[in-house]
Amino acid sequence: MGEPVILDAVRTPIGRRGGALRDVRPTRLYAHVLNALIERTGLEPSRVDDVITGCVTQAGEQGANIGRLGVLLSDLPMTVPATTLSRMCGSSQQAVHFAAQAVAAGDAQYVVAGGVESMTRVPMFSDLGGGFERLDPDLLSKYELIHQGESAERIALQYGLDRRTLDDFSRESHRRATAAYQEGRFLGQLAPVQGADPEGHPFLLAHDEGVRPDTSPEAMAALRTVFRAQGVVTAGNSSQISDGAAAVLVADREIAQADGFRPRARFRARVVVGDDPTLQLLGVIPATQRALARAGLSFADIDVVEINEAFASVVLAWRKELIPAGSASLFERVNPNGGAIAHGHPLGATGAVLLAKLVGELERQDAQFGLQVMCIGHGMATATVVDGT
C-alpha cells in the first residue's frame, strides 16, 4: 500500500465576478494551473496517472468533462486521463481525497487533483435550468431545501449571532488577507494569469481581486441584507462570487522520494459527512470532530485551520461548538491569512485553493498539523488533516 503525500499546490489569483478574469474561459484557467504545477515540480508530464477535477456547475463552458478538456488544452500529453466530479463546494477537496485514495490503493503513483470555476461565465444554478423548483417534487416534499443564504440566516438566529458580530468577523478576514499580501505570504502558491482591467486592457493578475484593504464598519453596516428584510446576512459577510482554479500534486511517498521529490505534507485524516439538508452548512462541526478523532488529535493540537468562509455565521457557529469560550488564542489559528469573504469562493476550485494556503502557512510557521474543512450544500462537509513535518 502506498503512502500518499502532497508534493505541491498551486492556484490562480481569484478574480471577482465580472472582474479581471471575465474573458478567460474556465478550460484555460484550469490548463494554466496544470501547466504551472508541472513546471514548478519538474515532474515528467507523462508520469501523471490521472487528473481528478472538482467543478460544481458543469454546464456550458464547464460541461463535457472540463477536467479532460483542461488536460487536452494543457501541455500534458493526451495519454493523461481525467475525470470531473461535483461534491458542490467541497469538490476539489474531494478530488484531493480521491487522489490520495488512489495512491494509497496502489492504483496510481502521481495524481493531480484540482478544481475550476468561472462563476462569471457559468453562473450558479445553470445546471438546474431554473432553480430548486426544477427538482423532483417528491424530494421537495420530503425535505425543505432552501437557499444557503437562508440557511445562514437560520444558523445566525440559532447561535445568537447579530449583524455586528458577523460584520466584525468579515472585516477581520479582509484585514488578515491584506496583511498576508503586504508580507508576500501568497507568492509561493500563486500562478499569475493574464486578465483585463475594466477598460479591457490586458494585465497580469497576481493578487486575489476581492480583498479590500479599506473595509470600514460604516461601509459594512450600509450594505443591505439579501435573504431577509430584517436579517443579518449581506454580501459583505458572505463569500464572494468568483473565478479561479487550483491544482495539487499527490504522490506515493516512496516513489516520489526515489525520484528526488521532497513531500510538503502527508495526510492524517480524510473525512466526508452528511448532515441536515435544510440548515445544510453545519456539517463542518461533525466533520471536524470526526477528522480530529481519526487523526488522533485534539483541536489544541492543530496549528493552522482553513475553514471556508461561505458565510460568517457558519464559521462563528463552528467556533462556538468547537473552541471553548475564552480561548481566543485558538481562534487566532483559524484562517490566519483571511478567507473566502475576502478572497472569494470559486466553488469547485476552493478546496484546492484552501489546501494550497494551508500547506504554505504550515511551512511559513514551521508548524506541524493543519485542518481544512468546508461546508457543502444539501447538508454535507469535507475535512482533511495534514501533517506538514
Secondary structure as the mmCIF struct_conf table of DSSP 4:
data_model
#
loop_
_struct_conf.conf_type_id
_struct_conf.id
_struct_conf.beg_label_comp_id
_struct_conf.beg_label_asym_id
_struct_conf.beg_label_seq_id
_struct_conf.end_label_comp_id
_struct_conf.end_label_asym_id
_struct_conf.end_label_seq_id
STRN STRN1 PRO A 4 ARG A 11
HELX_LH_PP_P HELX_LH_PP_P1 THR A 12 ILE A 14
STRN STRN2 GLY A 15 ARG A 16
TURN_TY1_P TURN_TY1_P1 ARG A 17 GLY A 18
BEND BEND1 GLY A 19 GLY A 19
TURN_TY1_P TURN_TY1_P2 ALA A 20 ASP A 23
BEND BEND2 VAL A 24 VAL A 24
HELX_RH_AL_P HELX_RH_AL_P1 PRO A 26 THR A 41
HELX_RH_3T_P HELX_RH_3T_P1 PRO A 45 ARG A 47
STRN STRN3 ASP A 50 GLY A 54
BEND BEND3 VAL A 56 VAL A 56
BEND BEND4 ALA A 59 ALA A 59
HELX_RH_3T_P HELX_RH_3T_P2 GLY A 60 GLN A 62
TURN_TY1_P TURN_TY1_P3 GLY A 63 ASN A 65
HELX_RH_AL_P HELX_RH_AL_P2 ILE A 66 LEU A 73
BEND BEND5 SER A 74 LEU A 76
TURN_TY1_P TURN_TY1_P4 MET A 78 THR A 79
BEND BEND6 VAL A 80 VAL A 80
STRN STRN4 ALA A 82 LEU A 85
HELX_RH_3T_P HELX_RH_3T_P3 MET A 88 GLY A 90
HELX_RH_AL_P HELX_RH_AL_P3 SER A 91 ALA A 104
TURN_TY1_P TURN_TY1_P5 ALA A 105 GLY A 106
BEND BEND7 ASP A 107 ASP A 107
BEND BEND8 GLN A 109 GLN A 109
STRN STRN5 TYR A 110 SER A 118
TURN_TY1_P TURN_TY1_P6 MET A 119 ARG A 121
BEND BEND9 VAL A 122 VAL A 122
TURN_TY1_P TURN_TY1_P7 MET A 124 PHE A 125
HELX_RH_3T_P HELX_RH_3T_P4 SER A 126 LEU A 128
TURN_TY1_P TURN_TY1_P8 GLY A 129 GLY A 129
BEND BEND10 GLY A 130 GLY A 131
HELX_RH_3T_P HELX_RH_3T_P5 PHE A 132 ARG A 134
BEND BEND11 LEU A 135 LEU A 135
HELX_RH_AL_P HELX_RH_AL_P4 PRO A 137 LYS A 142
BEND BEND12 TYR A 143 TYR A 143
HELX_RH_AL_P HELX_RH_AL_P5 GLN A 148 GLN A 158
TURN_TY1_P TURN_TY1_P9 TYR A 159 GLY A 160
HELX_RH_AL_P HELX_RH_AL_P6 ARG A 163 GLN A 182
TURN_TY1_P TURN_TY1_P10 GLU A 183 GLN A 189
STRN STRN6 LEU A 190 LEU A 190
STRN STRN7 VAL A 193 ALA A 196
TURN_TY1_P TURN_TY1_P11 PRO A 198 GLU A 199
BEND BEND13 GLY A 200 GLY A 200
STRN STRN8 PRO A 202 LEU A 205
BEND BEND14 HIS A 207 HIS A 207
TURN_TY1_P TURN_TY1_P12 GLU A 209 GLY A 210
TURN_TY1_P TURN_TY1_P13 PRO A 213 ASP A 214
HELX_RH_AL_P HELX_RH_AL_P7 PRO A 217 ALA A 221
TURN_TY1_P TURN_TY1_P14 ALA A 222 ALA A 222
BEND BEND15 LEU A 223 LEU A 223
HELX_LH_PP_P HELX_LH_PP_P2 ARG A 224 ARG A 224
STRN STRN9 THR A 225 THR A 225
BEND BEND16 VAL A 226 PHE A 227
TURN_TY1_P TURN_TY1_P15 ALA A 229 GLN A 230
STRN STRN10 THR A 234 THR A 234
HELX_RH_3T_P HELX_RH_3T_P6 ALA A 235 ASN A 237
STRN STRN11 SER A 238 SER A 238
HELX_LH_PP_P HELX_LH_PP_P3 SER A 239 GLN A 240
STRN STRN12 ILE A 241 ILE A 241
STRN STRN13 SER A 242 ASP A 252
HELX_RH_AL_P HELX_RH_AL_P8 ARG A 253 ALA A 258
TURN_TY1_P TURN_TY1_P16 ASP A 259 GLY A 260
BEND BEND17 ARG A 264 ARG A 264
STRN STRN14 ALA A 265 GLY A 274
TURN_TY1_P TURN_TY1_P17 PRO A 277 LEU A 279
BEND BEND18 LEU A 281 LEU A 281
TURN_TY1_P TURN_TY1_P18 LEU A 282 GLY A 283
HELX_RH_AL_P HELX_RH_AL_P9 VAL A 284 ALA A 295
TURN_TY1_P TURN_TY1_P19 GLY A 296 GLY A 296
HELX_RH_3T_P HELX_RH_3T_P7 PHE A 299 ASP A 301
BEND BEND19 ASP A 303 ASP A 303
STRN STRN15 VAL A 304 ILE A 307
BEND BEND20 ALA A 310 ALA A 310
STRN STRN16 PHE A 311 PHE A 311
HELX_RH_AL_P HELX_RH_AL_P10 ALA A 312 LEU A 322
BEND BEND21 ILE A 323 ILE A 323
TURN_TY1_P TURN_TY1_P20 ALA A 325 GLY A 326
HELX_RH_AL_P HELX_RH_AL_P11 ALA A 328 PHE A 331
TURN_TY1_P TURN_TY1_P21 GLU A 332 ARG A 333
STRN STRN17 VAL A 334 VAL A 334
BEND BEND22 ASN A 335 ASN A 335
TURN_TY1_P TURN_TY1_P22 PRO A 336 ASN A 337
HELX_RH_AL_P HELX_RH_AL_P12 ALA A 340 HIS A 343
STRN STRN18 HIS A 345 HIS A 345
HELX_RH_3T_P HELX_RH_3T_P8 LEU A 347 ALA A 349
HELX_RH_AL_P HELX_RH_AL_P13 THR A 350 GLN A 365
TURN_TY1_P TURN_TY1_P23 ASP A 366 ASP A 366
STRN STRN19 PHE A 369 ILE A 376
TURN_TY1_P TURN_TY1_P24 GLY A 377 GLY A 379
STRN STRN20 MET A 380 ASP A 387
#
